[in-house]
Amino acid sequence: MTDRSIPLYGTVVETVRLAPRLVRVVLGDPGLGPYVPSDFTDQYVNALFLPCGAPYTPPFDLEEARTLPAEERPLGRRYTIRWWDPEHRRLAIDFVVHGDVGRAGRWAANARPGDRLQFIGPHGSYAPSTTADWHLLAGDESALPAIAAALEQIRSGVPVLAFLVVDAPGHEIELDCPGDLRVDWVHRESSPGVDAVVAPIAGAVFPAGTPDVFVHGEAAEVRAVRRHLLTERGIARDGTSISPYWRRGMDDEAWREVKREWVAEVARDA
């Protein structure tokens, strides 16, 4: 288990543009020395992004940084570890970027070798079932790293249905899976709205047996998919991992303030 008293940070080794709005940042030592991965495919870290002109750089004392004026404090954002290379002690984080919008996306879009990123973690809660008859995974770009990592761990030959939301065909990425994978890409440019996300799932013929379900991404889309799966398809809550990462029209701070109440409301759907 990682010693939380030791600052964990990585030094940027390289960046890769996977898609127009998806950037992979690969971090290496020396700050990753104490890093211990979890067994979850959705393992994530709380990455700490510094404001412009911050009077400190990684590694820094987080408790001390939290006593600084608000405009100088680090801003935490959760990001999934796409992969961890124990031999070379490197890890990759895939960032959704929106030009110069958002401190995290702006950092990733401009990251260069030698830059450093400090973080807390990892944590996680999901890994693909090793006994399920089939798998269903759905989400947008924010969930794509966790979905891609999960697909790689699914048993050979097991049926897998993946429903993935991106802007357009040019935003699709390659996915590897030992299972019998079928991917439906939903393109916002041609099919906007929540109904477009639910439609391919509603029209799919599900394999026989008990599924393992992972649905994460934008709040309204996650809720609509959840309602369909649990109420119209009769899938039991057990064996599902369904949760929103973000909500359209809200920044991360505003979403955190209402998320608990929102989740409680959604739980009453089914």
WOPE-V642051 format. One line per field, one symbol per residue. phi: phi as a letter, one per 20 degrees, with the letter a starting at -180 (. if undefined). Layout:
phi = ???
This chain:
phi = .fffeefdbcdfeaccefbgdcdedddcfefegefcfeeefdgccefddefgmgebcfecefffffefggfdffdececfffbcdffelccdcededcmdenfffffffdfcgofccebdpecrbcbgfecffacccbrdgfegffffffgfdffgnffcdcccdcfbgfefcfcdbffeecddeddffdcfnfgfffgfffeeefffneeddccbqfgffffffggffeeeemfffgncccaeebcgnceffffffdfgfffffffefa
